Amino acid sequence: MLMAMENDEKEKRKKAVFESMSSRRQKHILKIGYGQWDPFQEPKDPIDIRKDKTRRTSQVLIREFLQNTDIEEYSNEYGKGAFDLCLGIINEDERYKGMFDFACWYLELLKKEGQK
């Protein structure tokens, strides 16, 4: 019974938020579906504390990568590219997953053909 009261209260608050919106914004909500819309959902973790599957932050990953490369000096562009790819992979962005998969495939091709 307590759960039903909480749900009723949440629904009243949701309706109040919806009714206080502009008609244009209400149309957008109705387009995606009022039932699926959750004005109270928790925000995503800030990018600097998101962790990958190894429970490392992007900062930890990029620092480990740059310390473990064979390159003693690298350009800002090199570091920026590595960091962009790191964030893209952690955020599971399809564009960066494609770049990563291609790079892995290309490395294997080079090895297979004796170029690396």
C-alpha positions in Angstrom: 0.0 0.0 0.0 2.9 2.3 0.8 4.4 1.6 -2.7 1.0 2.6 -4.3 1.0 5.9 -2.4 4.5 6.6 -3.5 3.6 5.8 -7.1 0.6 8.1 -6.9 2.7 10.9 -5.5 5.3 10.4 -8.2 2.6 10.4 -10.9 1.2 13.7 -9.5 4.6 15.3 -9.6 5.2 14.0 -13.1 1.9 15.5 -14.3 2.7 18.8 -12.6 6.1 18.9 -14.3 4.5 18.1 -17.6 1.8 20.7 -17.3 4.3 23.4 -16.4 6.2 22.8 -19.7 5.6 24.8 -22.8 3.3 23.3 -25.4 6.2 22.7 -27.7 8.1 20.7 -25.1 4.9 18.8 -24.2 4.5 17.8 -27.9 8.1 16.5 -27.8 7.3 14.4 -24.7 4.1 13.0 -26.2 6.1 12.1 -29.4 8.5 10.0 -27.4 5.7 8.7 -25.2 4.5 10.1 -21.9 4.7 6.6 -20.3 8.4 6.2 -21.1 9.3 9.8 -20.1 10.9 10.0 -16.6 11.5 13.6 -15.5 13.1 12.3 -12.3 15.7 10.0 -13.7 19.2 10.2 -12.2 21.8 12.1 -14.2 24.6 10.1 -15.7 28.0 10.0 -14.0 30.2 13.0 -14.9 32.6 11.9 -17.6 35.6 12.2 -15.2 34.3 9.6 -12.8 32.9 7.1 -15.3 34.8 3.9 -15.3 35.4 1.2 -17.9 35.0 -2.6 -17.5 38.4 -2.7 -15.6 37.1 0.0 -13.2 39.6 2.5 -14.3 38.7 6.1 -15.1 39.6 7.7 -18.4 42.4 9.6 -16.7 43.9 6.5 -15.2 43.7 4.6 -18.5 45.3 7.3 -20.6 48.1 7.8 -18.1 48.8 4.1 -18.1 48.7 4.0 -21.9 51.1 6.9 -22.3 53.5 5.6 -19.7 53.6 2.1 -21.3 54.1 3.2 -24.9 57.5 2.9 -26.6 57.3 6.6 -27.6 59.4 8.7 -25.3 58.0 12.0 -26.6 54.6 12.4 -28.2 52.8 15.4 -29.6 49.7 17.0 -28.1 47.7 15.7 -31.1 48.8 12.1 -30.3 47.7 12.4 -26.7 44.5 14.1 -27.7 43.7 11.3 -30.2 44.4 8.6 -27.6 42.2 10.4 -25.0 39.4 10.9 -27.5 39.4 7.2 -28.4 39.6 6.3 -24.7 36.5 8.4 -23.9 34.7 7.0 -27.0 35.3 3.4 -25.9 34.3 4.0 -22.3 31.1 5.7 -23.4 30.5 2.8 -25.9 30.2 5.3 -28.8 29.7 3.3 -32.0 32.0 5.6 -34.0 34.9 5.0 -31.7 34.2 1.3 -31.5 34.4 1.2 -35.2 37.8 3.0 -35.2 39.1 0.6 -32.5 37.9 -2.5 -34.4 39.5 -1.3 -37.6 42.8 -0.5 -35.8 42.9 -4.0 -34.3 42.0 -5.6 -37.6 44.7 -3.5 -39.4 47.3 -4.5 -36.9 46.5 -8.2 -37.4 46.7 -7.7 -41.2 50.2 -6.1 -40.9 51.4 -8.9 -38.7 50.0 -11.5 -41.1 51.8 -9.9 -44.0 55.0 -9.5 -42.1 54.9 -5.7 -42.0 55.0 -5.4 -38.2 
